[in-house]
Amino acid sequence: MAGGGDSFRALLRAANALLQQRRYHAALAVIKGFRNGAVYGAKIRAPHALVMTFLFKSGSFREKLKSIAQATYAHSQNLACFVFTYKGLLAAQSRLQGKKIPFHSFLAACIGGWLVFGDNNPINSQIIMYLLSRILFGLSRLAVEKGYIPQPKQDPFPLLAALVWGTVLWLFEYHKETLQPSLQSSMTYLYEDSEVWHDVSDFLVYNKRTDSK
């Protein structure tokens, strides 16, 4: 037993020594990026899938758990693979050119996005829409910072909020099929299901009656 413990400690010391080697930093960063992508993807997707599945999906308890696990695994896997691909390509470009330039990041992410997130499925679609909204905000701030558009005299957020909500409810009312399924489900619950009730049970307690009355 003591010999096994000594061997493990020696292995741990060797691993820690390897992690301190600067010449392996780029390769090790790719590996840790894969690890962080997997963990972060699971942390983000699991609670979201849990809530959306139990709120809006039908099926047995086991089927719901399976759906949550599948969604969590897919998100975790995709994010891990993307970070691995992105950081690997970034390191390769930097090594080839001898330095890191801004275009390297754009090209590496484009290739990673095409390879990992190019499949048009509900999870990838949701991730891309999440990023798109952040990109629009970021580009708007960058345009002001660089002087391409003037600094607004008043906070434009109230106008943006009005336009976003006006547009999404117009789409929901008249072109529902253009919206993402999870958004359709949320809005149906809020704006259509609230139009229907039969008694106190499905007016205050439940959203919909489950019996045959």
Rosetta blueprint (number, residue, H / E / L):
1 M L
2 A H
3 G H
4 G H
5 G H
6 D H
7 S H
8 F H
9 R H
10 A H
11 L H
12 L H
13 R H
14 A H
15 A H
16 N H
17 A H
18 L H
19 L H
20 Q L
21 Q L
22 R H
23 R H
24 Y H
25 H H
26 A H
27 A H
28 L H
29 A H
30 V H
31 I H
32 K H
33 G H
34 F H
35 R H
36 N H
37 G H
38 A H
39 V H
40 Y H
41 G H
42 A H
43 K H
44 I H
45 R H
46 A H
47 P H
48 H H
49 A H
50 L H
51 V H
52 M H
53 T H
54 F H
55 L H
56 F H
57 K L
58 S L
59 G L
60 S L
61 F H
62 R H
63 E H
64 K H
65 L H
66 K H
67 S H
68 I H
69 A H
70 Q H
71 A H
72 T H
73 Y H
74 A H
75 H H
76 S H
77 Q H
78 N H
79 L H
80 A H
81 C H
82 F H
83 V H
84 F H
85 T H
86 Y H
87 K H
88 G H
89 L H
90 L H
91 A H
92 A H
93 Q H
94 S H
95 R H
96 L H
97 Q H
98 G L
99 K L
100 K L
101 I L
102 P H
103 F H
104 H H
105 S H
106 F H
107 L H
108 A H
109 A H
110 C H
111 I H
112 G H
113 G H
114 W H
115 L H
116 V H
117 F H
118 G L
119 D L
120 N L
121 N L
122 P H
123 I H
124 N H
125 S H
126 Q H
127 I H
128 I H
129 M H
130 Y H
131 L H
132 L H
133 S H
134 R H
135 I H
136 L H
137 F H
138 G H
139 L H
140 S H
141 R H
142 L H
143 A H
144 V H
145 E H
146 K H
147 G L
148 Y L
149 I L
150 P L
151 Q L
152 P L
153 K L
154 Q L
155 D L
156 P L
157 F H
158 P H
159 L H
160 L H
161 A H
162 A H
163 L H
164 V H
165 W H
166 G H
167 T H
168 V H
169 L H
170 W H
171 L H
172 F H
173 E H
174 Y H
175 H L
176 K H
177 E H
178 T H
179 L L
180 Q L
181 P H
182 S H
183 L H
184 Q H
185 S H
186 S H
187 M H
188 T H
189 Y H
190 L H
191 Y H
192 E H
193 D H
194 S H
195 E H
196 V L
197 W L
198 H L
199 D L
200 V H
201 S H
202 D H
203 F H
204 L H
205 V H
206 Y L
207 N L
208 K L
209 R L
210 T L
211 D L
212 S L
213 K L
